[in-house]
Amino acid sequence: MNMVTDTDTQPPVLHAADSHDMIRVHGARENNLKNISVDIPKRRLTVFTGVSGSGKSSLVFDTIAAESQRMINETYSAFLQGFMPSLARPEVDVLDGLTTAIIVDQERMGANARSTVGTVTDANARLRLLFSRLGSPHIGPPTAFSFNVPARKASGVMTSSTGEKTVVREAIYHGGMCPRCEGMGSVSDIDLTQLYDETKSLNEGAILIPGYKAGGWSVRMITESGFVDPDKPISKYTETELHDFLYREPTKVKINNINITYEGLVPRVQKSFLSKDVDALQPHIRAFVERAVKFTACPECDGTRLSESARSSKINGITIADACAMQVNDLAEWVRSIDEPSVAPLLTALGENLDSFVELGLGYLSLDRPSGTLSGGEAQRIKMLRHLGSALTDVTYVFDEPTIGLHPHDVERMNNLLLRLRDKGNTVLVVEHEPETIAIADHIVDLGPGAGTAGGTMCFEGTVEGLRGSGTLTGRHLDDQAALKDTVRTPTGALEIRGATAHNLQSVDVDIPLGVLVVVTGVAGSGKSSLVDESIPADAGVMFIDQTAIKGSRRSNPATYTGLLDPIRKAFAKANGVKPALFSANSEGACPTCNGGGVIITELGFMETVETPCEDCGGQRFQASVLEFTLGGRNIAEVLAMSVAEAEEFFSTGEARTPAAHKILHRLADVGLGYLSLGQPLTALSGGERQRLKLATNMGGNGAVYVLDEPTTGLHLADVEQLLALLDRLVDSGTSVIVIEHHQAVMAHADWIIDMGPGAGHDGGRVVFEGTPADLVATPTTLTSEHLAAYVGA
């Protein structure tokens, strides 16, 4: 008989360590947050909702995640901190219970021309190791299969750590880089007529390259080098002069008592422009490169980037180049077909890595795809790969709209991955608008009620059921269902696409109707962007408005980007009888102390760089004398601090009435950016905000056909209706609008739908349906039709 002791009947004692089950935020005031206090449960999935600009990112990224990272950085030595990003302490009274934060955001992959999907994950490294072990013939270690490592030979004397010397003759260092294209996969042919105008001299501005102005330092390095005559037309150069001008090897010269290295124009262009990813260049430089340079696949490696030696080694008849060119789901099957016990752990790890791609809905990618070509949503899911198999627990994962770019069919798969991370014992914080993701949350924090100054307060905190009955803007729209249109517009013409084969398109023939709202849909990787962005004829007069980052410094803002600041400056100048340049923080009106930056940047050597608000201008960026000039009772700094909605009202009546400014502001409000501050740095905008800013800017043009790439990105459920009204106004004004979109409300509102599929990669690339939304719902034969029918309640 078992004896029952006193301790057997005692309830378990709660350990003090188990009581830390909340992340406590008290008095958060970062950006537009209004002294928010919230307790977020640990080891749960918490979704943050609210309209764009309500303060979600300010709370999650700029307060919780930023303070976690800042405190971790402080544990390193001052020397190491000098190499880390500088993070300021967020405006908050108390932050308690923080854990290590891992941020998985929408930032596109670094646009390095040598970076591919395989190199930014573990897949390429494991694949190289596999070929170095099993490849036949054996050609060397894993580096022999790397297109970023050149093969080298060395001769000489090697000295060991003990001082022993050995004579080495032709020691071989293995690398897999193609010697012709240096691992780039493509070679370039430069059109010299686009580099210079041979009828002019250098002093007359013969060089046509961006940044090479006559009299500028880049041109002076050539004109004062002594190798060419700067006053003679280039067409009259001797053979030697022309060679020195275009191709001379690096040579030391002295200009104005300064020692510099002179180099021919062609190698300078190659180093300045062609060593970078074309898509990452500023628009005017990209236009020059596309005009002056023709890229073709390297004839020696056929675009694989690999040397002949690396391409000679095979496993079961497959080279590493063949493996990297496969779709990931096909590559996973091939890896599973290899039966070799000696590398079983490696095969298991590689197979699990590739299966993670498929789980994330990225099975259609290939490992040799350049990482700079990935969309924001694809890049975010690639970043998730490294965390799925991680042994870390009790960390905080922070996601920024992880369902971006996902078809409704794939959202459930993403939700399961978020739940897996939670169930491993992690805290998962998600900023999201997707109702399906909101529905799986353990805890919801709804911010609002509006955007900008009208937001920043706590509207609701609790469960999904509580949110539905809360009466908040999110709660009211959570179960929205759209109705199909009773009538659709009649097309006025068509854009003909014939035999399209870009990427995975399988010789597609389709007519895209004009004069109506067309929605192109399909699962991620089905060929939507290939059909619209790359197959529409270049002479069709189409204006593409996507989500790529707007190039600009911290001095750039919505007012400068849209041209809004020009009429504002003129209005201030006219009202005060002074020059417009005084009202520019980048010109004569700039505060002399901070040069119009608004902050003083102090470099502390190997210590952390410190940014402090300028004491002279108080961060307003302008001279005190400039701030004395007013328009309608406001100075220029106060105007730039206004939201678009406030400024639209301000410039519509009274002394400040400025029709040119009001017209631009009205377009910004139309695209749902009424909450943006006129002076907000462009670097702080999300992908969806960038796209809508571009749309507002281009709406003043004469584009006959607009192509929008997922314009609902970052939009709250309540804002989608405003976007649809805007698209209707564009179409009714005579503009044809083509939208690449997954949102069912946009599909239901379309006049014509083109559905790509049926799957992704080589399983897609075909038009599986074209017709009206009503016809699509009536014939539920595709994934899109099933989800749209469920959404409209059919």
N, C-alpha and C positions, 0 to 999 in steps of 0.2 A: 504494500500500500504506500502510495506517495505521500510524503509529508508536505503540507502546504505551509510555507514560511510566511512571515509578516510581509516580507518584501514582494512576495508573489501577488499579493492583493493590492499593493500600492500602485496608483496610476503612474505612468512614466513621467519623470521629472523633465520639464522643458529646459534644455540647455540654453544658457544665455546667448550663445552664438546663433541659435535658431530664431531669435527674436528679430534679427535684422532682415525683415522680409519686405521692406519698402524702400523705394528711392523717393526721398522727401525733398520737394522743391518749395521754398517759401520766399515770397517777395521777388519773383522774377520780373525784371524790367528791361530785358534786352530788346532792342529795336522797338516794336510797337506794343510789347507786352505790358499790361497795366497791373503790376504788382500781383502777379498770379501765384497762387499756392496750390500744389497738387501732390498727392501721394500716389506713386505708381507701383503696383505690385511686382515683385521680382519673380523670375521663373514663370512668367505669364506672357501672353501675347497681347500687347496694348496697341490699339490703332488710334491715331490722332487724325481727326477730321475737321472740316471747316472750309469756308470759301478760300480761294487763292488770296494770299496776303493777310489771312486772319491771325497769323502768328505761330502756325504749326512748326515750321522750320526754325523759327526763333527759339522756341521752347526745346525742341528735340535736338537740333544740331548745334545751334549757337549757344545754348545754355548747358544742357545735360552732357552731350557728347564732347563739347569743347572743353568743359571743366575737367572731365575725365582724362582727356588727352593731355591737357595742360599739367595736371597733377602727376601723371605718369612721366612726362618729359622732365619734370623737376627732380625725379629720382636719379637722372643721369648726371654725369659730371658737367661742369660749365663748358668744358671743351666740346663735348658731344652735343650739348644743347645748341651750340653755335651752328651746327649743321642741320638742325631740326626747324620746322616751321614755327614762326613766332605766334603764340596764341595769347591773347589778352584775357584777363580774368573777366568772366561775364558779369553783367549787372544783376546780381541776385543776393539776397540776404543770407539764405542758408541752402546748402546742397548737401544732403546726408544720404548715406547708403549707396554711394556710387560704386560701380564695378568697372572693370576695363571695357571700354567702348570700342567696337569695331564698326566702322562706317562703310556701308555699301551703297554708294550714291550713283547718280546718273552720268557723272563725268565721263566723257568718251576716253577711250584708251589713248595713252600718249602716242602722238602721231609720229612714231619713228619708222622710217622706211624699211628698217630691218626687222621690225616687230610683226609677228604673225600670231594667229590664234594658238598655235602650238607652242611658241616661245613664251607667251604670257601665262601659260598653264604649265603643269608638270608633264603634259603629254609628250612633247618633243624630247625632253630629257630622257624619259623612260624608253621612248621609241629608239633613240640613238643607242642607249645601253643595250637594248634588245638586239639591234643589228650588229653591234660590236661583239656580241656573244655568239649569235647564231648565223650571221650573214656568211654567205659563201660566194666568192672567196673571202677569207678574212683579210681585211685591209687595215685594221688598226683599232685604237681605242675609240670611245664615243665621240671625241673631238673630230675624228676622221669623217663623221657624218654631219658635222655642223657647218651650215652655210655662212656663219659669222666668224669662223676661224680659218685663216688661210694656211695652206701647206707651206712649210718653210724648210730650207736646208741651211746648215751652219757648219763652219769649219773653224778650227782654232784650238786654243788651249783651255781646258776646263780645270778649275781649281776647286777641290773639295773643301769642306769645313775644316779638315785636318791639315790642309796645306798641300795635299797630294795633287800633283798636276798630271793631266792626261791629255794627249794630243787627239783631237777629234777631227775626222775627215768626213764631211757631208753627213752630219747627224740630221736625221729627218724628224721634223715636228709635224705630226699629222693634223690636217684640217680638211674640211669638206667644201670650202668656198670655191665657187667657179672663178677662175682667174680672169675670164673675159669681162664679166659684169660685176666682179667683186661681191658676189652674194646678193645683188639687188634684184636679179631676175629679169632685168630689162636693160637695154642699152639706149642711149640717146643720140640723136642726130640733130645738131643745132643749125638752124637756118640763119646764116650770117646776115642776110638782108634785114632781119628783125632786130639785130644788135646795133646796127649803125646805118646812117644815111651817107653813102659814099660821095654824094655831091657836095657835102659840107665838110668844113674843117672841125677839129675838136673844139676850138674856141667858139665856133658858130653853133655848137650843140649837136654834133653829129651822132653822138651815142644816144640810143633810144631806150636804154635799160632803165627801169625805175630806180631812182636814187642817184643817177649819174647826170647831174646838171652841170652845164658849163660853168666853170668857176668854183664848183664844189670840190671837196677834198678828194672824192673818188676819181674825178677827172684830172685834178691837179697832179695826182700821183703819176698820171700818164704824160700830161703835157710838160711837166717839169723834170721828167726822168732823163731827158736827153736822147732818147731812142727815136723819137718821131718829131716832125715839124707840126706844132699845134695850129699853124695858120694855113696849112696846105690841105686841100680837099683829099679825103682818103683815097679817092679813085686815082690820084696821082702819086700815091706812095710807091716807092721802089719795092722790089720783092723782099729785101731785107727789112725795110721799115714795116711792111705789112706783117711779116712774120713776128717781128718784135712787138708790134701792136696787138696781135691776136694770140700768139702761141709761145712767146718767150718763157723759158724756164725761170723759176724764182732767182732773182739777182739782187744783190745788195746795192742800193744807191743812196745818195744823200740829197735831201730836198730841204732847203732853208735850215741847213745844219742839223737836220734830223735824219738819222739812219732808218731807212725803211726797206722793205723787200718788195721789189717790183716784179710783177707777174703779168703774163699776157691776159687779154680780156676773156678769152674762152675758158681757160682754167679757173679764172676768178668767178665766172658765171656758174661753172660746174660746182665749185665749192660753196658758193653763196646760196644757190637756188636748187640745184639738182640733187644735193645730198640730203634734202629734206622731203618729207611726204608732201606731194603737191596739194592734197586736200587740206593740209594744215597751214598753208601760206595765206597771207592776206589777199583779199579778192583781186586788187589791182596787180599784185605780183603773180598770183595764180593765172590771171588772164595773160600776162606776158609770157609765162612759161608755156602755157598751152598754145600760144601763138608762135613762139620761137623754137620750141623743142618738140620733136617727134619721138615718142617712146615706143620701142618695139621689143618683143620678147627676145631675149638673148639667143642668138643662133647656136651658140656652143652648148648651152645647158637646156635650151628649149623652155626657158622661163622657170626652171625648177630651182635655180640659185646654186645648185650643187655641182661639184666637179665630176669629171668622168669616172674617177676612181670611186667616189661615193655612190655613183649610180650603177656601178658594176656589181656590187654585192647584193645578193638576193636571199630572201627567205621564202621558200615555196613559190618561187618564180616572181616574187614581188620585191621591188626596190623600195628604199625609204622614200624616194620621190613619189612613187606610185601610192604608197601608204598615206603620205601627207595630202595627196590630191583626192583621196577617197572622202566620201561623206562619213562623218563620225560614226553614224549608226552602222554603216557597212564595215568601217574599220574595226569596230567593236566585235562584229561577227568574225572577221578575219583573225583577230587576236585570239578569240575563243577556239578557233580551229587549230591553233598551234599546240601540239602535244609534246612538250619537252620538259621532263621533271627537273632538269638542272636549273631552269630559270622559272620554276613555277611561282615563287613569290612575286617576281617581277611581272609575269603575265597577269597574275591576280590583281596587283596594284594598278597596272595599266588598264585592264578591263574595267575595274571599278571607276577609274578616272573617266574613261570614255562613256560608261553608262551614266555617269553624272551629267554629261552633256545632254544625253537623251532625256533624262529626267527633267532637265531645265527647259526642254523644248528647243534645244540647240543641236539636235542630231543632224540637221541639214547642213551645218557648217563643215568646212574642211580645215585641217590643221595648217594648210599653207595660205589661208586667207589673210591678207594684211589686216592687222588689228585696227588701223586707222579707218577702215571702211565699215566697222561695226556701228550700228545705231546706238543711241543712249541706253535703250532697254536691253539690247544684246550685250553691251559692255557691262551693264550692271549684273546680268545673269552670269557672265563669265567670271566676274569677281566673286560670285557666290560659290563657284566650284571649289575653291580652296577651303571653304568653311564647312562644306557638307561632310567631309570625312575627318574633320579636325577632332582631336582628342580633348580640346579645351571645353570646359564647362563653367557655369557661373560667370559668363561674360555677357555683356549687353550688345546685341546686334541692332544696328540702326539702319533701317531701309527707307529709301526715298522713292515712293511709288513703284514697287517692284513689278507691278502688272503692266507697266508701260510697254506698248508694242506687242502685247499678247492678245491673240484671238480669244473670245470667250471660252472656246474649247480648252485652251491652255491655262486659263486662270485657276481652275481647280487643282491642276498639277502644281502650280506655284504655291497655292495655299497649303497643300500638303507638305511642301518643303519648309515653309515657315513654321508649321506645327511640329515638324521633325526637329528643327533647331530648338524650339521651346521644350519639347519633351526630353531633350538631352540635358535639361537643367539650366537653360540659358534664358535671359530676359530679352524679349524681342519687341522692339519699338518700331512701328511702321507708320509713316505718313502716307495716307492713301485716300482716294476718292471712290474706288471701285466697290459697289455694294456687296459683291460676293466676298471680298476680303474683309470688309467691315463686319460681315455676318459671322465670321469665325473667331472674332476677337473675344478674349476673356474679359477685357476691360477697354472702355472707350473714353477718350477725352475729346470733347467737341469744343473748338474755339470759335470765336466770332464776336458779335453777330455779323459784323460786316468785315471789310478789308481795310488795311492801313490804319488810320486813326480811328475808324469805326469798329475795329476789331481789337484783338489783344486781351479779351476777357474770357473767363470760363463760362460756357453756355450749358454744358452738361458733362457729368462724369458718372460712369456706371456701366450697365450691361447693354447689349443690343436691344433687348426688349424694352428697357427703360428709355433708350434713345428714340425708339419708334413712337413712344407715347409722350415724349418730352415737349413737343411743339416747336423745337428748334428748326432752323432752316434745313439742316441735314436730316433730322428726324422726319420732317414733312416730305422730303424728296427721296427718302431711302428706298421706298417701294414703288418709285415712279415706273410707269409703263407707257410707252408711246403708242399712238394709234397710227395706222397706215393712212396715207393721204387719199382723200376721195378722188382727186383728179391729179394727173401729172402733166407737166409741161410738154409741149411738142417740140422736138429738136428742130433747129434751123439749119443743120448741116452735120458733118461728121469729120473727125480726124481719123484718117485711114492708117492702120498699122498692118504691114504685110510681112510675113516670114520672120518675125522677131525671134532672135536666138540668143539675146544677151543673157549671160549666166545660165540659169536653168530653164529658160523659156524654150519650148519645144515647137519652133516654127509657128508662132502664134499669128493668126490673122484675126483682127478685131476692128470694128468701127466704134470709136468713142463719140457719142452724140455731143453736139455743140448747142449752146443756148439753153442748157438745162443743168441741173445739179446731178453730177455723176459720182457715185461712190464705188471705189475699187476696194474689194475686201478679200479675205482669205487668211489662212493660218500664217503665222510667222514663217518666212522662208518660202512661201508659195510662188513668189515671182511678181508681187504687186509693184514694188519699186522698179524692178527690172523692166516691167511693161511700161510704166508711166514715165519714169525719170530717164531711162536710157533708150527707149524705143520710139518715142514721139519724134518725128522729124525736126531737125534743128531750125528749119525755116518756118515752123508753124506759129511763131509769135507767142510761145508759151512762157509764162513767168512762174518759175519754181520758187516756192517759199517753204523752206524746211526748218529744222530745229538746230542746225549747226550754230556753234557759238559765234556771237557777234564780236568781231575783232575790235579791240579798244582797250585803253588803259583805265586806271581808276578815275581818271579825269573825264572819261566819257560817260554820258548819262542819257536818258530818254530825250531830254530837251536838245542835246547836241546831235544825237543820232538821227532824229526825225526832221531836223532843220527848224524846229520850233523856236530855238533860241535866237535865230536871226530876226524875225519880226518882233520878238520881245525886246531885244536890244535896241532895235530902231525905235520902238515905241517909247522906251525909257529915254533915249537920246533926244527925241523930238520934244518930249514933255519937259525936259530939263535944259535943252539948248546946249548939249555937250556931244562928244563923239561916241558912237556905238561901241567902240573898242573898250571903253571904260567899263562896260558891263559884261566883260568876259574875264573869267578867272584864269584863262589861259593866255591873256593878252595884257593890255595896259592897266586893267582894273585889279590885277592880281595882288594879293597881300605880299609885300616885299620880303617878309620874314619867312613865309612858307612857300613862296612862289606860286600861290594859288592852289596848293595841295590840301590845305586845311589842317595838315598834321606836320609835326617835326619828326623826322626819322633820325634816330641816333644810333650809329654803328658803334658797338662796344667790342670790336675785335672778335675774339672767339666766344664772347658772351652773347646772350640773346639780343637781337636788334629791338630797340624800343621805339614805339610810336606814341607820341603825345599830342593832344590837340594844341594847335598854335595859340599861344597866349595873346598875341596881338590882335588876331581876328576872331578868336574864340571858335575856330573851326569853320567860320563862314566863308573863308577863301578870298574875300575881297578887302581892299583898302577901306579904312574907316571913312575916308572922304567920299568914296563911291557909295557907301551905304546911307549917306545923307540924302542922296537923290531918290525920290519916290515916284511911283505911278499908282494913282488910285489909293494912296495912303500906305502902300507897301514898297519896301526896297527890294533890290534884285535878289538878295539872299532869302528873304521871306517868300518871294515868288517861287524860287527853286525848291523851297521846302514844302510847297503846296502839293497836294495830290492832284492827279489829272482832273478828277471831278470838281475839286475846289477851283482849280485854275480855269476850267471851262466856264464856270459861272462868273469868275472874276473878270475874264477878258470878253465877256459878252455884252456888258452894259457899262454905262457911266464913263468916267474919264479914262479908264483902262481899256475901253472897248477896242479890240484889235482883231478885225475879221480874219486876217491871215493866220494868226495864232489860234483863234477859236476854231477854225476849220480843221487844223491838225489835231487839236485837243478832242474835237468831236469824233474824229476817226479813232483816236486812242480809246475813248470811252466806248465806242461801238464794238471794239474787239475785246472788251471785257477787262481793260487795264485802267479803269477809273481809280483804282486804289494806289497805283504806282506814284511815287514821289518824282517830280520832274528832275530832281538832282540826284536820284539814286544811281550808284555806279552800275554800269552794264554788267560788270563781272559778278554781280549778286543776283542776276536774273536766272530763272529756271529755263529749261528747254522750251516749254510751252509758252512762257512769257516772251522769250526771244522771237519765237515764230510769230506770235501775235503782234509784236512790235514791228517786225518786218512787214507783216500784212498791212498794218496801219500806215506804214511809210509808203508802201507800194500802191495802196488804194488810190493815191492821188495821181498815179500814172495812167497810161493808156493801154494797159495790158488787155488783150482780147480774151486770153485763156489763163486762168489761175490754177496752179496745182498746189494743194496743201497736203502736207505729210502729217497725219494724225494731229489735227488742230485741237482736239479735246484734251491733249496732254496737259496735266496740271489743273484742269478745270473741275470745279465743284459741280455736283449734280444740278444745282440750281442755275449754274452759268451756261450749261449746254443749250438751254432754250434761247439765251441771248445770242450765242454763236450761230444757231440755226436761223434766227431772224436776220443776222448779218449776212449769212450766205444767201438767203432768199433775196435780200436787197441787192446784192451783187448780181445775181442771176437776172432779176427783174430789170436791172439797169442795162442789160445787154451783154454782160460778161459771162463767159462759160466758166464753170467751176468744176474741177475734178479733185475729189478728196480721197486720199488713202486713209482708211479708217476702220477701227474695230468696234466702235461704240454703236450699240444697236439702235439708239435714238437717232443717230445720224443716218444709219441705213434705212430706217423706217421713213425718214423725211426725204429720201432721195427720189429723183424722177427716174433714174436708171441705175441699175446695179450690175457691176461686172465682178463675178466671183472667181478667184483664181484657186487652183488646187489640183487634185483633191487633197494632197499632202504637202510636205515641204521638200526642198531640194529636188532630187531627181524624181521624187514622187509627186511633184507639183509641176509648175510651168505650163499649165494648160488652162484655158477658160472653161470652167465647169458650168457656168450659168451666166447669161446676160438677159436682162429684162427688167420689168418693174418690180418693186418690193412686194406687191401683191402676188405677182406670179411666182416669186421666189418662195413666199410663205405657202402658197398653194401646192408647190411641188417640193416637199421636204426631202431632197435627195443628197444635199451636201451638209457639211458641218455648220456652215453659216446659216443655211435655211432652218435647221433644227433650232438653233439658238435664237434666231430672229422670231420664229413662230412662237417660241416660249415667251419671249420678251413682250410681244404685242398681244399675248393671250389668245393666239389663234389655235 
